[in-house]
């Protein structure tokens, strides 16, 4: 139901009545309130300016560097298992190659399929039993995948997609290693 706005008059000091023009309509008030709220929200989002952006960027870079280091550690584990159990090399090399690609995607050093522990890192302890060695490797893959899912909140869009993808690959590797150990 629409009503017409009728101006009303207020007495002036001199005693003459002066009409007051009609005020803004409900729609105009809502539109201007929404615009003001949007402006406040946008200002709030950019509250820290360049300083907040620099902090987010630094946190994302730290997460990426940590992920590259974690992948290098996992490569070292694969190399140690392959060195301790050469019969598993054919099964493990494709998974190891994937982990090497993950390390590179996170900005780590290019690594080839060496099959022996990295000379720059201490080789982790590897169980003498093949099944136990595979279970340990599967556990390392699971733990790293969980860590990467946790890191998703610390990284921006494209990097988050990389972390999610690599975490999913780690879950698949853990599953394949668990199945191979049966």
N, C-alpha and C positions, 0 to 999 in steps of 0.2 A: 504494500500500500504506500503510495507516494503522496506526501503532503507538500504543499507549496510553502516556501519560506516567506513569511510576511514580516517586513521590517517593523520593529516597534520603536517607539520614541521614548527618550529619557528627557527629563527636564534639564535644561541647561542652567548655568548660573544666572544668566540674564533673564530667565523666566521663559524663554522661547523654547519650543520643542524642536529638536533636531533629529531626523530619522537616522537610525543606525543601520548600515547595510547588512544584509544577511551574511553570516559567517560561512566558512567552508563546509561542504557537505561531508557526510560520513565517509564516502568513498575517498575523497581527497585526504581526509585525516588518516585513514588506514594506509593509503599509498605512501604518504609522507612518513608515517610511523614505521612502515616496513623498510623504507629507504634508509631512515636513520638507524634502525636496528642493524641493517645490513652493513652500513658504514662502520658502526661500532664493532660488529663481529669481525669485519675485515681488518680493522685497526687492531683488534685483539689478537688475531691470528699472526699478524706480523709484528707483534709486540716487541720481540727481541731484536728485530732488524737484522743487520748483517752479523751481529755477534751470535745470535741464536742459530743462524744458518751455518756459521763457521763451526759452532759446537756440534751441530748435527752432522756436518760433513766430516769433522774429525772423528766422531764416534763411528760413523760408517766406515771410514778408512781403517780405524783400529779393528773393527769387526772383520773387515776384509783381510787385513794382514794376519789376524789370528786364524782365520779360516785357511789361509794359504799355509801357515805353519802347522796347523792341525792336519792338513792333507799331506804335508811332507812327513809328519810323524807316522801317519797311516801307511804311507809308501814304505817307510823304514820297517814297519811291522810286516808288510807283505814281503819285503826283501828278506827279512830274517826268517820268516816261515819257509820261503822258497829255498833259502840256503840250508835250513835245518832239515827240510823234507823235499828233496829234489823231485821226488815222484809226484808231488802236488803242483809242480811248476806249470804244466800245461793247463790245469784248471784255474790257477790263480793269475796267470799273466793277463788274460783279458780284463779281469776285475782291477788288477793293478794298473793297467793302462788307462782305465776309466778314472781311477783315483789321480793318476798323473795329469790327466786332462783337467780334472777339478782343481788341482793345485795351480795349474797354469791359468785357468779361468779366474781364480782369485788373485792372480798376480804373482804367484810363486815362480820359482825357477823352473825352466824346462828340464824335465828328467826323462831319460829313456828307460826302457825295460831292462834294468841291469841284472836283476835276479840275485843280487848280493847286497848286504846291508850297506847303507851310505857310510863312507869313511868319516864324514863330518859329525855323525850322530852315533851314539852308543846303541848297539843292537839290543832290542828288548829280549827278555827271556822268552824262550819258545819251549812249550811242553814237548817232551820226547814222543808222545803219542800223537799221531796224525789227527785223530778226531778231536782231541783236546786242543791242538794247535788251531784247527779250523774254528772250534767253538770260541776260542780266545779272540781270533780275528773277527768273527761275527759279532762278538760283544763290543769290540772296538768300533766296528762300523755302526752298530746301533747307538752307542754312546755319542759318537760324532754326529750322527743324524739328528739325535735329540738336541744336541747343542746348537746345531744349525737352525733347527726350528725355533729354538728359544731366541736366537740372534735375529730372527725376522723382524722383531719390533724395533731393532736398533738401526735398521738400514732402509734407505728409500726404495721406491718402486722397482726399478730394473734390477737392482742388487738383491732385493727381497725375492724376486722371481728366481734369481740364480741360487740363492740360499735354499729356497724351497725345492727347486729341481735337484740340487745336489743332495739334499736331505732324503728325497724320495729315492734317488739312486742308491744312497747308503742303505736305506731300508731293503731295497731289492738285493743288494750285495749281501746283507746280513741273512736274508732268507736263503739265497743261493748257497752261502757258506754253511748254513745250518743244515740244509738238505744234503750237501756234499759230505757232511760229517756223519750222516746216518748210515 
